[in-house]
Amino acid sequence: MPDWLTYTPETFLMFSERTYRRLFEMHNAALWPAHAAAILAGVVILVLIFRRGGAAAGRPLAIVLAVASFAVALAWFWTRFSTIHTGGRPMAMAFAVEALALLWFGAVRDRFDAARPKGIRDWVAVFLLAYGLLLHPLLGCALGRPWAQLEVFGLAPDPIAIATIGALLLARRAPWFLWVVPAGWCLFSGLTLWAMRTPDAWLPPAIALGGVALATLSQRRPAHDTRGQ
């Protein structure tokens, strides 16, 4: 039997779950109280989407996502994750490029038309956006993780990637390549969590694949969008 058939996800894991969670604990302690600013930004974005929509919500949404992506590129991937994984700095560059693209297409080119939700795709998008912006830490609480180790939007990659997928579902004029980094990270995160045997390993890949599938299927329907009417 070839040796590669004996490989498991744990074979490629460069750290233990304890090390991974401890890194989040150190990261959160170093950046406190940035958590409060991130949560406040999430609340403001959701209020803008429901009360105003359109460019009035799309531009701030793109700016918040861009700032959060750049922050996690520098503070998490480049500074911390690179100490336990050789791919940390390439991932930092990928998230930094994503931040610039979000800023250009969402804030400058106005391609994030975050209209108030009407159809199924829009409501799924808003749920994913709200989950990434505000609710993701609750999953950690449900799994018994200490408050100091929770993953918060603006500081950790999973909630940012999930919120970005939600935003891209909501903003239908956003370029397709903006999906690559958040969806790719969700798949990588799922494999990492699976290798650590954590019960939430299925969630990031399910969101990535489900988001891409929903976006693809909805684009194949007859092109008549009445969201702004």
N, C-alpha and C positions, 0 to 999 in steps of 0.2 A: 504494500500500500504506500503511495507517495506520502512524503512527510507533510506536504501542505494540507492533506486531508485531516491531519490531527490538530490543525490550528483552530482556535476558538477566538471570539472577540477579546477575551482576556489576554490572549497572547500578545496583542498589539497595544494593550493599555499600559501607559507609561507611569501611572500613579494609582494609588488606592482611593476609594471613596472618602476615607477619612482625610487624606491629603487634599482632595478636591474641595470638600466642604470647609476644611480649615482655611483654605485659600480665600474662599468667599467671606469667611469670618474676618480675616485680616483686611480684605478689600473694603468691606462695609465699615469697619472701624476707622480705616484711614480716610474714608470719604464722607463720613457723617458730618453735618446734617444735609448733605446733598440729596438724600432720600426724600426729604420733605419738599424740596423744589421740584423733583421729578414727579411726585404724586400730584402736586398742585398744577403742574403743566398738563398732566393727563386729564385732570378734571376740567381745566379750561378748554382743552381741545374737544372733549365730548360735549360740553355745553355749547360751543360754537357750532358743532355739527348739527345738533338738534334745534338750535335757535336761529341759525343763519344759513349754514350750508354754503355750497359754492366756493368761490375763491376766498371769501372771508374766513372759511374754515380750512380750505385746502392749503393755502400758503402757510399759516401757522403750523398746521399738521406736518407739512414737509420740513419746516425749519426745526421743529421739535425732534422729529425723527433723525434729521441730519446731525443735529448737535449731539443727540444720544448715541448715534452710531459712531461718531468721531470720538466721543468720550470713552466709549467702551473699547474702541480700537486702541487708544492710547493707554488708558488707566488699567484696563483688564488684560487685553491680549498682549500688548507690547511689554507692559510692566510686570504683570503677575503670571498670566497663563504660560508665557514663554519660559518661565522658570521650571515648569513641570512637563512641558510638551514642546517638541521641536517645531511644530507647526504654528506656534503662538504668534510669531512675528509676520509670517505670510498671511495669517488670518487677520492680524491687525491692519495690514495694508489693504486687504480685501474690504474690510469694514470702512476704512478711511475713503476708499474709492466710492463705495456705496453712499457714504455721507455726502461727498461732493456731487454725485449724480442726483441724489434726492434734493439737494439744495438747488441745483441747476434746473432740473425738470419741474420740481414742485414749486419753488419760490420765484425763480426767474422766468421760466417759460410757462408757468401757470398750468401745469398738466395734472394737478391734483384737484379735480372738481368734486370735492367732498360733499355731494348733495345729501340732503336729509333722506334717511332710508325709506324705501317703499317696497321693493321686492325682496325675495328670499335671499338673493346674493347680497343685497345691501345690509339686511339684518344680520346675516352671518358675518359680514365684514365688520359691522359695528361691534358685534359680540367679541370677535377676535381682537379688535382694536382695544376695547375696554378691558379684555382679559390681559392683554400684554401691558397696557398702561397702568392698570390698577390691581387686578385680581390675581396675578400669577403668584405673589407671595403667599396667598391663602392656601395654595396647593402644598407648599412646603410646610405650613402649619398643620394641614390635615395629615401629612406624612410624618409628623412628629419631629420635624427639624427645628433646632433652636432659632429664636428670632435673629440672632447675630449672623446666621448662615443663610438667611432668606435671599432670594434673587429678586431684585427690584429693577423696574424700568429705569433706564438711564445709567445703570451701573453694571448690569449683567446682560450677557448676549441673548439668552433665551427669550425673555420678555420683549426685548427690542426686535428680534427677528419675527416673533409672533405678531406684534403690533404692526410691523412693516407689512407683513402679509395681509393683515386686515385692511390697512390703508390702501394697498395696491388693489385689493378687491373692490374697495369703495371708489377709488379714483380710476375710472375705466380708460382714461386717456394716457395713463402712465406707460412708459415703454416697457416691453416684456423683459428686457435684460435686468431691470431692477429686481426681478424675482430671484435671480441667481444666488446672490449672497444670503438673503434670509432663508430661502428654501434649502440651500446647500448646508447652511449652519444647522437648521432643524434636523436634517438627516444625520449630520455628523454628531450632533448632541444626542440624538436618539440612540445611535450606535454606542456612544460613550456610556450613556446611562444603562443600556442593556448589558454592556460588559461589566458594569458595576452591580448588576442585578437589582436595580432600583425599580419599584413598581410603576413609576411614571415614564418609563423609557419609551412607551408607545406614543406618548402625546405629541412631542415635537414633529416626528415624521408624519403622523396622521394629519396634523395641521398643514404641513407643507404639501403633502400629496393631495389632501382634500381641497386646499386653496387653489392649487394649480388646476385640478380637475374642474372645479366650479368655474374658474375664470375661463377655461378652455370651452366648456360646454355652453356657457352663457354667450360667448362670442360667436358661436355657431348658429344661434337663433336669428331669425329675421331682424335686420338692423332697424328696429324702431324703439327708441328710448324715450320714454315720456317722463323721466324722472324730474326734469326741470320744469314741466308744465303745471 
